[in-house]
Amino acid sequence: MKSSASSPTRRHLLQLTAGACAFATFPKIARAQPFPTRPVRLIVGQAAGSGSDVLARLIAQWLSDRFGQPFVVDNRPGAGGNIGAEAVARSSADGHTLLLITSTNAINAALYNNLSFNVVRDIAAIATVTLTPYALVANSAFSARTLPDFIDYAKANPGKVNMASGGNGSVSHASGELFKLMTGVNVVHVPYRGSTPAHMDLIGGQVQVMFDAMTSSLEHIKSGRLRVLAVTSATRSEMLPNVPTVGDFVSGYDVSAWLGLGAPANTPVEVIDLLNKEVNLALADTRIRSRLIELGGSVLAMSPVEFTRLIADDTEKWRRVVMGAGLKPQ
């Protein structure tokens, strides 16, 4: 189900997009460097207007103004982001084709056995941008009021709790599967085509719980349409400081979705380092930081080496979940 252009979420995304385009006066860097020599494509594996797309356009505008060359967002949605990632993996390794890489790419590497590319091998990490916590939310009429209540209820009623997700293989889905493995609860996964239709059924009571990006569910939490039981990050969220973490009751549980930039493998190190420097400068800019916070993420600045390690570690983490839960792509 598509949300109308007049919905609060849609309006919010359009406002953020407009805000991103307003940053047109950043000082350009010196033009002595050989990169870029032509417009740069930033491929996004999600649809135009999505939260990832808005963030990509924000960073692309900064880079365009800094380098004096257009950084053009190219949306390639489909197959859980695999279409866009494959396009970048097969592109020339000269820095003129980039990928908005997300946690979903790491999950896909574990979930799909027949991909023609390997995200760890074929995508060079450039720079991280944001880290977004998730939250376990429940229908407001659901009897469980706390996370321990929910665990007890699910164990006493195996197979009778429906857990929504934004789609098979999504961070939302993987977060729930990790929770099931670590607690031993038996809940039924119900995938949707995105968070919007999942929210409708969650609010309506057709499903009882969902692991959801906090930015996506925060409006419903504040209005009372959904009850938040816990946040998935290792520490409490500044947006919901009174809400406990899942890890407070399930030792070792920690999930946050990251997002950053990647390029085809073998892209020159000097190009990667230059892009990393410029993205990190953007993250230090107060206007950019405020926009990122509006999108619900905390700023995450890493070196290419650190980001490479994060991708590899997350891929292995989700591989264990995929194998342990016996997950298959749908």
Secondary structure by P-SEA (a helix, b strand, c coil): cccccccaaaaaaaaaaaaaacccccccccccccccccbbbbccccccccaaaaaaaaaaaaaaaaacccbbbbbbccccaaaaaaaaaaccccccbbbbccaaaaaaaaccccccccccccbbbccccbbbbbbbccccccccccaaaaaaaaaaccccbbbbccccccaaaaaaaaaaaacbbbbbbbbcccaaaaaaaaaacccccccccccccaaaaaacccccccccccccccccccccccccccccbbbbbbbbccccccccaaaaaaaaaaaaaaaacaaaaaaaaaacccbbbbcaaaaaaaaaaaaaaaaaaaaaaccccc
